[in-house]
Amino acid sequence: MKEIPVATLKKAFALFLVVTLLAGCAPGNPGSTTPTIEATDTSVPPTATITPTVTEIPPTPTPTVTPTPEPVVFGPADFPEGVNPLTGLEVEDPDILDRRPVIVKVQNLPRTDRPQFGLSLADLVYEYYTEQGTTRFTAIYYGQDAELVAPIRSARFFDIHINEMYKGVFVFGGAYYLLLNRLMESDFADKLIIEADRWLPAVRRFDPGARNYLSVDTAALQEVLEKNNVDNTRPNLDGMLFSPEVPDGGEDGSQVIARFSAAIYNRWDYDPETGRYLRFSDTENDITGGENEVYEQLTDALTEQPIAADNVVIVLVRYEIRDPRADAEVLDMQLLGQGPAYIARDGKLYEVQWQRLNRDSVLTLVDAEGNPFPFKPGQTWFEIMAANTTVTSTDTDDDGKLLWRFDFHSDW
């Protein structure tokens, strides 16, 4: 065995004593040598509560519904200032309505007298049967003037009704003696304008192509009326109802033919672009009853514009003989009361009733219940046809469009 050096043993013994002494000095429970271990706090600190930020979203605004404007309706009474009671249109100068209408008798046959001058500027135009297969026009100017209306021709008994209704000054070229007596005895005798020096320069001769027409300038006539002390006070012309809204009901009214005779027939074609009816007139006689009708569009020789109407009204009345002579065809008509009528407007045709309850009432329209039926604002042409007129409608080849025929048949 190897002998451990004494020096080494001394060092080991000294180290043992030091360790023993240190252990004796350590704190602790008596009789226990296990050191006390303090517990470590392992709890997780509370997580901070995060309050979410609430972003308020504004409510979606309810869209504003713009109400559809109500159509402007005028009449049948209390027309506003500046609104023409014969057209339902506002005029440029309201002062023009502070007068009487100018009523003018205009030629339609022979065809060489076409196109006439100034018809496109009239508020109302009446076409009616005169005699021997012919028709004439009575044009009424109120909301605007025409510097030239021609050719002016002689009056008929029908013109008494027109003057009673519209209470105007009447420009004409003469009359059959029975009628002239009636006119001179009427309440409007002082408002008859016939060719005479006193009416110059408003009423004068006009000679296109050596035709020697009688003509009138409706604007110049106003000064002449004042000069001759003619009562030109504005009359009451209430009665017509106007609305731009297309009435309910009705049938397609794309084409309307008013045939008075083999010599006089006309067609009204609806033009969707303008919303008006364009007039086409006969160019030759047709003795077939309609199979060989030939038309051409009618224009105004003054304005060079097509003759067009916003309303075309077919009025059925009873014609009457006013001259007992067998060879005479001097006619009047029953245009007082109520009777059947048709109106074409906005491409549709409506069956209505014409109405004139008093002699000084304007001609107007009512529906089946007696309520006023609205005209479209604008110009109106009246076709005054006989009570025996036949009414037919036929399909055309254009998507269900209808052609309406009104064939005049005498009832005397």
Beta strands, then each sheet from edge to edge (+ up, - down):
strand 1: 102-106
strand 2: 124-129
strand 3: 135-141
strand 4: 169-171
strand 5: 192-193
strand 6: 203-206
strand 7: 213-216
strand 8: 251-252
strand 9: 255-259
strand 10: 265-271
strand 11: 276-282
strand 12: 295-297
strand 13: 308-309
strand 14: 311-317
strand 15: 319-321
strand 16: 331-333
strand 17: 337-345
strand 18: 348-356
strand 19: 364-366
strand 20: 380-386
strand 21: 390-395
strand 22: 402-407
sheet 1: 5+ 4+ 1+ 3- 2+ 20+ 14+ 17- 18+ 8-
sheet 2: 5+ 4+ 1+ 3- 2+ 20+ 14+ 17- 18+ 19-
sheet 3: 6+ 7-
sheet 4: 12+ 11- 10+ 9- 22- 21+
sheet 5: 12+ 11- 13+
sheet 6: 15+ 16-
end
